[in-house]
Amino acid sequence: MESQEVAFRVAKDDLAGAVAWVARNLPTKPTQPVLRAMVITADDEGLKLAGFDYEVSTRVQISAEVASPGRVAVAGKLLSEIIGTLPNKPVELRVDDSTATVTCGSSRFELPVISLEDYPQLPALPQVTGSIDPAAFAEAVSQVAAAAGTDDTLPMLTGVHVVIRGRTLELAATDRFRLARRTLEWDPVDESVEAKLLVPAKTLLDNARTLEQGTGDPVEIAVGTGDQIGAEGLFGVHTHRRETTTRLLDAEFPNIAPLFPKTHKSIAAVEIGPLQEAIKRVSLVTDRNAQIRMQFSEGQVVLSAGGTDSGHAEEAVAADYRGPEDLLIAFNPNYLKDGLGVVGAKRVVFGFTEASRSAIMIPEPEQLPDRGEDELFPTPETNFTYLLMPVRLPG
């Protein structure tokens, strides 16, 4: 029941973390005014804070001293801003008729209460499908989401494709110009489970970045069990005292398997730090959306760029290059930097077939592969691959 006599006292840091987490998923320009609400339920177990915009729901539970139990809603983003600026003292909230009064030390705020009469019912978390280490999950999502598209007219490219095969998860995303794929192990409830799901990349990345790590608790992935996996159209994540659901994308992810080359004419291993710094400097003279050229030869890669009015720049970086001849290839500098930023290793290995065809970027293995009998280098075993389309060179 909604109550007009809610009252509680809570530690400022606990409240600040909870309201910030719920508020980040509330819409800035809601289609219905009631969707800007953050719903706070106070009971014997403490506080439950929730938000919902028909696409994403969030719930978090924290401890509090509850004097008068009940349920109240206020503008969530505003409440988050207010709590974030308060001094590190206990926060009290008390509802009197249509006003929620927030006090902390000598600070006092009065906020209008939002009627919950038209507030939608929050979706229930689907049955838990399996669990995974939060740090591993956050890393994998960050690696793959870097390649997701942002064009809402192509919804199949704005998601992370999650493929479940027993104890293995495969995450993939593409925007047509680059493609990222990561595999990792998890602990399913049923080891025979198989499913394919398309989760909005932005929401999944936001959730992964804010997972509570260091609690020792695994992340529970909840999309149902048995023949009901994905049936509710929701992707649920539960960890410690937080849970969220995201509506799955109703779109067909493209078949990416044939896009990954199994062999390469040439390969190169480069230390990521110096390469990123060189790209940053050289790309200063690129025209908008222009290219950065990479000339690979024995012992080095020479980066170069130039614009019509901005001059020319080049810089050499040490590289272990192996191939039958020198190679000149060009990439979009931002896509290249994105890929290097998520490889997750000190050194990257590039694999090339032709200067006009996609190149792979993977973490450097313990040993680079030797040429096979066909004079080609096989792709090393890896749990992460970033596939990048080159930019056509003039002439």
C-alpha positions in Angstrom: 0.0 0.0 0.0 1.1 3.5 -0.8 1.5 5.5 2.5 1.5 9.2 3.2 3.3 8.7 6.5 6.6 7.2 5.5 9.6 8.0 7.7 13.1 6.6 7.9 16.8 7.3 8.7 19.7 5.9 6.7 23.4 6.3 6.3 24.3 8.9 3.7 26.8 6.8 1.7 24.4 3.8 1.5 21.6 6.0 0.3 23.8 7.9 -2.2 25.1 4.7 -3.8 21.6 3.2 -4.1 19.8 6.3 -5.5 22.6 7.0 -8.0 22.5 3.4 -9.3 18.7 3.5 -9.8 18.7 7.1 -11.2 21.2 6.3 -13.9 18.6 4.2 -15.7 15.7 6.6 -15.3 14.8 8.4 -18.5 15.9 12.0 -18.9 12.8 12.8 -21.1 10.2 10.2 -20.0 7.3 9.5 -22.4 5.1 9.6 -19.3 5.8 12.0 -16.3 5.3 9.1 -13.8 8.3 7.3 -15.2 10.7 9.8 -13.7 9.8 8.5 -10.3 12.0 6.6 -8.0 9.8 4.3 -5.8 11.0 3.9 -2.2 9.5 1.1 -0.1 10.3 1.2 3.6 9.6 -1.9 5.7 11.1 -4.1 8.4 13.9 -5.2 6.0 15.0 -1.6 5.4 14.6 0.3 2.1 13.9 -1.0 -1.4 14.5 1.6 -4.2 13.2 0.9 -7.7 12.8 2.5 -11.1 11.2 1.4 -14.4 10.8 2.9 -17.9 9.1 -0.1 -19.6 12.6 -1.1 -21.0 14.8 -1.3 -18.0 13.9 -2.0 -14.4 16.2 -1.6 -11.4 15.8 -2.6 -7.7 18.2 -2.2 -4.8 17.9 -2.9 -1.1 19.8 -1.2 1.7 19.6 -1.1 5.5 17.7 1.7 7.3 16.0 2.6 10.5 12.3 2.7 9.5 10.0 4.6 11.9 6.9 4.5 9.6 6.7 1.9 6.9 5.2 2.7 3.5 5.8 3.5 -0.1 6.6 6.8 -1.7 7.8 8.1 -5.0 9.8 11.2 -5.8 11.7 12.5 -8.9 14.6 10.1 -9.0 17.3 12.0 -10.8 16.7 15.1 -8.6 16.8 13.0 -5.5 20.1 11.5 -6.6 21.6 14.9 -7.2 20.5 16.1 -3.8 21.8 13.1 -1.9 25.1 13.2 -3.7 25.8 16.7 -2.4 24.8 16.2 1.2 27.4 16.0 4.0 28.4 12.7 5.4 25.7 12.5 8.1 22.6 10.4 8.5 19.8 11.3 6.1 16.2 11.4 7.2 13.2 11.4 5.0 9.6 12.0 6.2 6.4 12.2 4.1 3.7 14.7 5.2 0.7 14.7 2.9 2.1 15.4 -0.6 5.6 16.5 0.4 8.7 14.4 1.1 11.1 16.3 3.4 14.8 15.3 3.3 17.0 16.5 6.1 20.7 15.9 6.7 22.7 18.0 9.2 21.5 21.6 8.6 20.4 20.8 5.0 16.6 20.5 4.3 14.8 19.8 1.0 11.1 19.5 0.3 10.2 17.4 -2.7 6.7 16.9 -4.2 5.5 13.3 -3.9 4.6 11.6 -7.2 1.3 9.7 -7.3 1.8 6.0 -8.0 -1.7 5.5 -9.3 -0.5 5.2 -12.9 2.9 3.7 -12.2 3.5 0.5 -14.1 4.1 -2.8 -12.3 7.8 -3.8 -12.3 8.6 -7.0 -14.1 9.6 -10.0 -12.0 13.1 -11.4 -12.4 13.1 -14.5 -14.6 14.3 -17.7 -13.2 18.1 -17.8 -12.6 19.9 -19.5 -15.6 23.4 -19.5 -14.2 26.1 -17.4 -12.4 29.4 -15.9 -13.2 32.3 -13.9 -11.6 31.3 -10.2 -11.7 34.8 -9.0 -12.8 35.0 -11.5 -15.6 31.5 -10.6 -16.8 32.2 -6.9 -16.6 35.4 -7.3 -18.6 33.8 -9.4 -21.3 30.8 -7.0 -21.7 33.2 -4.0 -21.9 35.3 -5.8 -24.6 32.4 -6.7 -26.8 30.2 -3.6 -26.4 33.0 -1.4 -27.8 32.0 -2.8 -31.3 28.2 -2.4 -31.0 26.3 0.0 -33.2 24.3 3.1 -32.1 21.9 3.4 -35.0 18.5 2.6 -33.7 17.2 2.0 -37.3 19.4 -1.1 -37.3 18.4 -2.6 -33.9 20.1 -6.0 -34.6 23.4 -4.0 -34.5 22.8 -2.2 -31.2 22.8 -5.3 -29.1 25.2 -7.8 -27.6 24.5 -11.3 -28.9 24.7 -13.7 -26.0 25.0 -17.3 -27.0 24.8 -19.9 -24.2 26.3 -23.4 -24.8 26.4 -25.3 -21.6 29.3 -24.0 -19.5 30.4 -21.5 -22.2 29.1 -18.0 -22.9 29.9 -16.3 -26.2 29.3 -12.5 -26.4 29.5 -10.7 -29.7 28.6 -7.3 -31.2 29.2 -5.5 -34.5 28.4 -2.2 -36.2 29.4 -3.5 -39.7 32.8 -1.8 -39.5 34.2 -3.8 -36.6 33.2 -7.0 -34.8 34.1 -8.2 -31.3 33.7 -11.7 -29.9 34.5 -13.0 -26.4 34.1 -16.4 -24.9 34.2 -17.2 -21.2 33.2 -19.9 -18.7 30.2 -19.6 -16.3 28.2 -21.9 -14.0 24.8 -22.7 -15.5 22.0 -24.2 -13.4 21.6 -26.8 -16.2 24.8 -27.8 -18.1 22.7 -28.8 -21.2 21.4 -25.3 -21.6 21.5 -23.6 -25.0 20.1 -20.2 -26.0 20.7 -17.2 -28.1 19.7 -13.7 -26.8 20.2 -10.2 -28.1 20.6 -7.7 -25.2 20.8 -3.9 -25.7 24.5 -3.1 -25.6 24.3 0.3 -23.8 22.1 -1.0 -21.0 24.2 -4.2 -20.6 27.4 -2.1 -20.5 26.0 0.3 -17.9 24.9 -2.6 -15.7 28.2 -4.5 -16.0 30.2 -1.4 -15.1 28.2 -0.9 -11.9 28.3 -4.5 -10.7 29.3 -4.8 -7.1 32.7 -6.4 -7.2 34.7 -7.5 -4.2 31.6 -8.8 -2.3 32.6 -12.4 -3.1 29.1 -12.9 -4.6 28.7 -14.2 -8.2 26.5 -12.4 -10.7 23.3 -14.3 -11.4 22.1 -14.2 -15.0 18.3 -14.7 -15.1 16.7 -15.5 -18.5 14.6 -18.5 -17.5 15.3 -22.3 -17.5 14.4 -25.3 -19.7 12.3 -24.5 -22.7 11.3 -21.1 -21.1 14.7 -19.5 -21.7 14.1 -16.0 -23.2 10.3 -16.6 -23.2 9.7 -13.6 -21.0 11.7 -11.3 -23.3 13.8 -10.2 -20.4 17.5 -10.3 -19.5 17.9 -10.2 -15.7 21.0 -9.6 -13.7 21.1 -10.1 -9.9 24.0 -9.5 -7.6 24.2 -9.0 -3.8 21.3 -6.6 -3.1 20.8 -5.3 -6.7 18.8 -6.6 -9.6 17.9 -5.3 -13.0 15.9 -6.5 -16.0 16.3 -5.3 -19.6 13.9 -6.0 -22.4 15.6 -8.2 -25.1 15.8 -6.9 -28.6 13.4 -8.5 -31.1 15.8 -8.7 -34.0 18.0 -11.3 -35.8 21.8 -10.9 -35.1 23.8 -11.5 -38.3 25.7 -14.8 -38.8 29.3 -13.7 -37.9 31.1 -17.1 -37.9 32.2 -17.0 -41.6 33.8 -13.5 -41.1 36.7 -14.7 -38.9 39.7 -15.8 -41.0 41.3 -19.1 -39.9 44.7 -18.2 -41.5 46.7 -15.1 -42.3 49.4 -14.1 -44.8 51.2 -12.1 -42.2 51.1 -11.3 -38.5 52.5 -8.7 -36.2 52.9 -8.4 -32.4 53.1 -4.8 -31.0 53.2 -3.4 -27.5 49.8 -1.7 -27.0 50.9 1.3 -24.8 53.5 2.8 -27.3 51.2 2.1 -30.2 48.2 3.9 -28.6 50.4 6.9 -27.8 51.7 7.0 -31.4 48.2 6.8 -32.8 47.1 9.6 -30.6 49.9 11.9 -31.8 49.7 10.9 -35.5 45.9 11.2 -35.7 46.1 14.9 -34.7 46.6 15.7 -38.4 43.9 13.5 -39.8 40.9 15.1 -41.5 37.6 14.3 -40.0 36.8 10.5 -40.3 40.0 10.1 -42.2 42.5 7.2 -41.9 45.7 6.3 -40.2 48.1 4.3 -42.3 50.2 1.5 -40.9 53.2 0.3 -42.9 54.4 -3.0 -41.5 58.0 -4.1 -42.2 60.7 -6.1 -40.4 61.0 -4.9 -36.8 58.6 -2.0 -37.0 55.3 -0.4 -38.0 55.3 3.2 -39.3 52.1 5.1 -38.6 51.3 8.0 -40.9 48.5 10.4 -41.5 47.8 13.7 -43.2 45.0 16.1 -44.0 44.4 18.5 -46.9 45.1 21.5 -44.7 46.6 20.0 -41.5 50.0 18.7 -42.7 51.5 15.3 -42.3 52.7 13.2 -39.4 54.4 9.8 -39.0 56.0 7.8 -36.2 57.7 4.4 -36.0 56.8 1.8 -33.3 58.7 -1.4 -32.7 56.8 -4.5 -34.0 57.5 -8.2 -34.5 56.3 -8.5 -38.1 56.3 -11.8 -40.0 55.2 -11.9 -43.6 56.4 -12.5 -47.1 56.5 -8.8 -47.9 55.9 -5.4 -46.3 52.2 -4.5 -45.8 50.5 -1.1 -46.0 47.0 -1.0 -44.5 44.8 1.9 -43.2 42.2 2.0 -40.4 39.8 4.5 -38.9 41.9 5.8 -36.0 39.0 5.8 -33.5 38.0 2.2 -34.3 41.6 1.2 -34.0 42.0 2.8 -30.6 38.7 1.3 -29.4 40.0 -2.2 -30.2 43.4 -1.7 -28.6 41.7 -0.4 -25.5 39.7 -3.6 -24.9 42.3 -6.3 -26.0 43.0 -6.7 -22.3 46.7 -7.5 -22.6 50.1 -5.7 -22.8 50.7 -6.7 -26.4 48.4 -7.2 -29.4 48.7 -9.5 -32.3 47.4 -8.4 -35.7 46.5 -11.0 -38.3 46.3 -9.9 -42.0 45.1 -11.6 -45.2 45.0 -8.7 -47.6 45.3 -4.9 -47.2 41.7 -4.6 -48.4 40.2 -7.3 -46.1 39.4 -7.4 -42.4 42.3 -7.7 -39.9 42.0 -9.4 -36.5 43.4 -8.1 -33.2 43.9 -10.5 -30.4 45.8 -10.6 -27.1 49.4 -11.9 -27.8 49.7 -15.6 -27.0 52.6 -17.2 -25.2 54.1 -18.1 -28.6 53.4 -16.7 -32.0 52.3 -19.4 -34.5 54.7 -20.6 -37.2 53.8 -20.8 -40.9 52.0 -23.9 -42.0 52.7 -25.9 -45.1 50.4 -23.5 -47.0 52.8 -20.7 -46.0 50.0 -19.2 -43.9 49.8 -18.4 -40.2 47.0 -20.1 -38.3 44.9 -18.0 -36.0 46.2 -18.6 -32.4 43.8 -19.9 -29.8 42.1 -16.9 -28.1 39.0 -16.0 -26.0 38.8 -12.5 -27.6 38.9 -11.3 -31.2 38.4 -7.8 -32.5 37.8 -7.8 -36.3 38.4 -4.5 -38.0 37.6 -3.4 -41.6 40.3 -1.4 -43.2 39.8 1.9 -44.9 40.3 2.0 -48.6 43.6 3.5 -49.6 43.5 6.2 -52.3 44.7 5.1 -55.7 
